[in-house]
Amino acid sequence: MYDLEQQIRTALCATIIPVALFAASSADAAVTVVPQSALTPSTSYYTDSIGGGLGPIAVMTGGDNASNIGALDGRNDDGFMGPIDLGFTLSFFGADYTQFWANNNGSISFTSGISLFLPTGPQGANAPIISPFFADVDTRNLASGVMHVRTDIANEIIVTWDAVGRFASLGDKLDSFQLVVRGPDYAIPVGEGAIGFFYKDMQWDVAVTSQTAAVGFGDGSANGEVIDGSNLPGMAAVLSNHHIWFDPNLAPVQQAPVPQVPEPETYAMMLLGLGAVGFAVRRRKQRRAA
């Protein structure tokens, strides 16, 4: 079965890739590139800090290939779930949205679900989209985790692709990443933002059908914002064990510098210095008394 799927996808790639290259090279497109230095080292999901878990397994409502619509275990290839109520109105590239689709291939979209398995252009697809890691995700292998959607927090939605595999039903390498989107009434803590990308261990961006992953935001007309390296080889390694917050205007939120903890040797030198000062003071007092 997988051999047949691979042959079909190879034929599709021959037609999709030229379109992708054309979209990415549009002279009228305005794409902002965020430097990789904006990523903050970390090893956890946002939900690890707030508690409550990842939320329910996403059950597919549409898609292509083996989308497994309605399957409660959420295992699928090229499926999506939606429409899902945001619970707030999101202003995104000048348009307002109240619903979204969670796409198994590493993104959420607005206006419709996306079953495309190859990233088109720097942001992933020719549709309004938020792509924490748009790649050819396949969760059918039992070693793979699945996508989760959490909507129980007011003015906030959380979508997690937890230890997910790649096409064609491969579970040898797994990617773990999470998307946080907040509404305008959410009280954003200092150092956080309106949209967050969180990455744990990221082991792949190369699948049978694709070599890259798209990371960023798009308006559906090739305009948008990407992290430097989006849709280029090696992006998984760049993102692994990092996170990034964006403000409502999609500008990266600057993180406060982490105080440096002195090494044990530094503490020893400080104590030695303090001891020498104390000894000198005592000697001076003894001389004056004499």
C-alpha positions as CSV (number, residue, x, y, z in Angstrom):
1,M,0.0,0.0,0.0
2,Y,2.8,2.4,0.9
3,D,4.6,1.7,-2.4
4,L,1.5,2.8,-4.3
5,E,1.1,5.9,-2.1
6,Q,4.7,6.8,-2.7
7,Q,4.3,6.4,-6.5
8,I,1.2,8.7,-6.4
9,R,3.0,11.3,-4.3
10,T,6.1,11.2,-6.6
11,A,3.8,12.0,-9.6
12,L,2.1,14.8,-7.6
13,C,5.5,16.3,-6.6
14,A,6.3,16.7,-10.3
15,T,3.4,19.1,-10.6
16,I,3.4,20.7,-7.1
17,I,7.1,21.6,-6.9
18,P,7.1,24.0,-9.9
19,V,4.0,25.7,-8.5
20,A,5.7,26.1,-5.1
21,L,8.8,27.6,-6.7
22,F,6.7,30.1,-8.6
23,A,4.8,31.1,-5.5
24,A,8.0,31.6,-3.5
25,S,9.5,33.8,-6.2
26,S,6.6,36.1,-6.7
27,A,7.9,39.6,-7.3
28,D,5.0,41.2,-5.5
29,A,5.3,39.1,-2.3
30,A,6.3,40.8,0.9
31,V,8.0,38.4,3.3
32,T,9.5,39.4,6.6
33,V,12.4,37.1,7.8
34,V,12.9,36.6,11.5
35,P,16.5,35.8,12.5
36,Q,17.2,32.5,14.2
37,S,18.7,34.4,17.1
38,A,15.1,35.3,18.1
39,L,14.6,31.7,19.2
40,T,15.0,31.0,22.9
41,P,16.5,27.8,24.2
42,S,14.0,25.6,26.1
43,T,13.1,21.9,26.5
44,S,9.4,22.0,27.3
45,Y,6.0,22.8,25.9
46,Y,4.0,25.7,27.1
47,T,1.5,23.3,28.6
48,D,4.3,21.8,30.7
49,S,4.4,25.1,32.6
50,I,0.6,25.7,32.9
51,G,-0.5,22.2,33.5
52,G,-3.7,20.6,32.2
53,G,-2.1,18.4,29.5
54,L,-2.2,18.5,25.7
55,G,-6.0,18.3,25.4
56,P,-8.1,15.8,23.5
57,I,-6.9,13.9,20.4
58,A,-7.8,15.6,17.2
59,V,-10.3,13.6,15.2
60,M,-10.1,14.3,11.5
61,T,-13.1,15.7,9.7
62,G,-11.6,15.9,6.2
63,G,-8.4,15.5,4.1
64,D,-6.8,13.4,1.5
65,N,-5.0,10.0,1.3
66,A,-5.4,8.1,4.6
67,S,-7.1,10.9,6.5
68,N,-9.1,8.3,8.5
69,I,-12.0,10.7,9.0
70,G,-13.8,10.0,12.3
71,A,-11.2,7.7,13.7
72,L,-11.0,8.3,17.5
73,D,-7.3,7.4,17.8
74,G,-6.5,10.4,15.5
75,R,-3.9,8.4,13.4
76,N,-3.9,9.7,9.9
77,D,-2.0,11.0,6.9
78,D,-2.9,14.4,5.3
79,G,-6.1,14.9,7.4
80,F,-7.5,18.0,9.1
81,M,-10.0,18.8,11.8
82,G,-12.4,21.7,11.6
83,P,-13.9,24.2,11.6
84,I,-13.1,24.7,15.3
85,D,-14.3,27.8,17.2
86,L,-11.5,30.0,18.4
87,G,-13.6,31.4,21.2
88,F,-12.4,34.9,20.2
89,T,-11.9,37.0,17.1
90,L,-8.4,36.8,15.7
91,S,-7.1,39.7,13.5
92,F,-4.7,38.2,11.1
93,F,-3.2,40.1,8.1
94,G,-6.1,42.5,8.1
95,A,-8.9,39.9,8.2
96,D,-10.9,38.8,11.2
97,Y,-11.4,35.1,11.9
98,T,-13.5,33.2,14.5
99,Q,-12.8,29.7,13.4
100,F,-9.7,27.6,12.4
101,W,-8.8,24.2,11.0
102,A,-6.0,22.1,12.6
103,N,-4.0,20.4,9.9
104,N,-2.1,17.2,10.6
105,N,0.8,18.4,8.5
106,G,1.9,20.9,11.1
107,S,-0.2,24.0,10.7
108,I,-3.5,25.7,11.4
109,S,-5.4,27.5,8.7
110,F,-8.3,29.9,8.2
111,T,-11.2,29.6,5.7
112,S,-10.5,25.9,5.0
113,G,-8.5,22.9,6.0
114,I,-5.3,22.0,4.2
115,S,-4.3,18.5,3.2
116,L,-1.2,19.5,1.2
117,F,1.8,17.6,2.2
118,L,4.5,19.7,0.5
119,P,5.1,23.2,1.8
120,T,4.2,25.7,-0.9
121,G,6.2,28.9,-0.7
122,P,8.0,30.1,2.5
123,Q,4.9,29.9,4.8
124,G,3.5,26.6,3.7
125,A,0.4,27.1,1.6
126,N,-1.5,29.6,-0.5
127,A,-4.1,30.1,2.3
128,P,-4.2,32.2,5.5
129,I,-2.0,30.0,7.7
130,I,0.1,29.7,10.8
131,S,2.8,27.1,10.4
132,P,4.9,26.1,13.4
133,F,6.3,23.2,11.3
134,F,4.6,22.5,7.9
135,A,6.0,19.2,6.7
136,D,4.7,15.7,5.6
137,V,3.5,14.5,9.0
138,D,2.2,10.9,9.1
139,T,0.9,9.5,12.4
140,R,-0.2,6.1,11.3
141,N,2.8,4.3,12.7
142,L,2.1,3.1,16.3
143,A,5.5,4.6,17.4
144,S,4.1,8.0,16.5
145,G,2.1,10.3,18.6
146,V,-0.8,12.3,17.2
147,M,-2.2,15.9,17.1
148,H,-4.1,17.3,20.0
149,V,-6.3,20.4,20.2
150,R,-7.0,22.2,23.5
151,T,-9.7,24.8,23.8
152,D,-10.6,24.8,27.5
153,I,-8.7,28.1,28.3
154,A,-10.6,31.4,27.7
155,N,-9.1,33.4,24.9
156,E,-6.5,30.8,24.0
157,I,-6.2,27.7,21.8
158,I,-3.3,25.2,21.9
159,V,-2.5,22.7,19.2
160,T,0.2,20.1,19.8
161,W,1.9,17.6,17.4
162,D,3.3,15.3,20.0
163,A,6.2,13.0,18.9
164,V,4.8,12.7,15.4
165,G,6.2,10.6,12.6
166,R,6.6,11.2,8.9
167,F,5.4,9.8,5.6
168,A,5.2,7.0,4.6
169,S,4.0,5.7,8.0
170,L,7.5,6.0,9.4
171,G,8.1,6.1,13.2
172,D,11.9,5.9,13.3
173,K,12.2,9.7,13.8
174,L,9.7,11.9,15.7
175,D,9.0,15.6,16.0
176,S,7.4,17.3,19.0
177,F,6.0,20.9,18.6
178,Q,3.2,23.1,19.9
179,L,1.3,26.2,18.8
180,V,-0.3,28.7,21.2
181,V,-2.7,31.3,19.9
182,R,-4.3,33.9,22.2
183,G,-7.2,36.3,21.7
184,P,-7.1,40.1,22.2
185,D,-8.7,39.8,25.7
186,Y,-5.9,37.5,27.0
187,A,-3.8,39.2,29.7
188,I,-0.4,38.4,28.3
189,P,2.4,38.0,30.9
190,V,5.6,40.0,30.5
191,G,8.0,38.1,28.2
192,E,5.3,36.2,26.4
193,G,3.2,37.0,23.4
194,A,0.0,36.5,21.4
195,I,1.3,33.5,19.4
196,G,3.9,31.0,20.5
197,F,5.9,28.2,18.8
198,F,7.3,25.6,21.2
199,Y,9.7,22.8,20.1
200,K,10.9,19.8,22.0
201,D,13.1,17.2,20.3
202,M,12.9,17.7,16.5
203,Q,14.4,14.7,14.7
204,W,13.2,15.1,11.1
205,D,12.3,17.5,8.3
206,V,13.0,15.0,5.5
207,A,10.2,12.7,4.6
208,V,9.9,10.3,1.6
209,T,8.2,13.1,-0.4
210,S,9.8,16.3,0.9
211,Q,13.1,17.7,2.1
212,T,12.1,20.8,4.0
213,A,9.6,22.3,6.4
214,A,7.9,25.7,6.4
215,V,7.8,27.8,9.6
216,G,5.9,31.1,9.8
217,F,2.8,33.0,8.9
218,G,1.1,33.6,5.6
219,D,-1.9,35.6,4.3
220,G,-2.7,33.2,1.4
221,S,-1.2,35.6,-1.2
222,A,2.5,34.8,-0.6
223,N,2.9,37.6,1.9
224,G,3.9,36.8,5.4
225,E,6.6,36.2,7.9
226,V,9.0,33.3,8.3
227,I,11.9,32.2,10.6
228,D,15.1,32.3,8.7
229,G,15.7,28.9,7.1
230,S,12.1,28.2,6.5
231,N,11.7,25.7,3.6
232,L,15.4,25.0,3.6
233,P,17.1,21.8,4.7
234,G,18.0,21.4,8.3
235,M,15.2,23.5,9.9
236,A,14.3,20.8,12.4
237,A,17.8,21.0,14.0
238,V,17.5,24.8,14.2
239,L,14.2,24.6,16.0
240,S,14.9,21.6,18.3
241,N,14.6,22.5,22.0
242,H,13.7,26.2,21.4
243,H,10.6,28.4,21.6
244,I,9.6,31.8,20.3
245,W,6.7,34.3,21.2
246,F,5.2,36.8,18.7
247,D,3.3,39.9,19.6
248,P,-0.1,40.7,17.9
249,N,1.8,42.4,15.1
250,L,3.9,39.2,14.6
251,A,7.0,40.8,15.9
252,P,9.2,38.5,18.0
253,V,9.0,39.2,21.7
254,Q,12.4,39.9,23.2
255,Q,13.2,37.6,26.1
256,A,14.8,39.0,29.3
257,P,18.4,37.9,29.6
258,V,18.8,35.0,32.0
259,P,21.1,35.9,35.0
260,Q,24.3,34.0,34.8
261,V,25.0,31.7,37.7
262,P,28.6,31.8,38.8
263,E,30.7,28.7,38.5
264,P,31.8,27.0,41.7
265,E,35.4,28.1,41.1
266,T,34.1,31.7,40.9
267,Y,32.4,31.3,44.3
268,A,35.7,29.9,45.7
269,M,37.7,32.9,44.5
270,M,35.1,35.3,45.9
271,L,35.2,33.6,49.4
272,L,39.0,33.6,49.3
273,G,39.0,37.3,48.5
274,L,36.5,38.1,51.3
275,G,38.7,36.1,53.7
276,A,41.8,38.0,52.7
277,V,40.0,41.3,53.3
278,G,38.7,40.2,56.7
279,F,42.2,39.1,57.7
280,A,43.7,42.5,56.7
281,V,41.0,44.3,58.7
282,R,41.7,42.2,61.8
283,R,45.5,42.8,61.6
284,R,44.9,46.6,61.3
285,K,42.7,46.6,64.4
286,Q,45.3,44.6,66.3
287,R,48.1,47.0,65.4
288,R,46.0,50.0,66.5
289,A,45.3,48.3,69.8
290,A,49.0,47.7,70.4
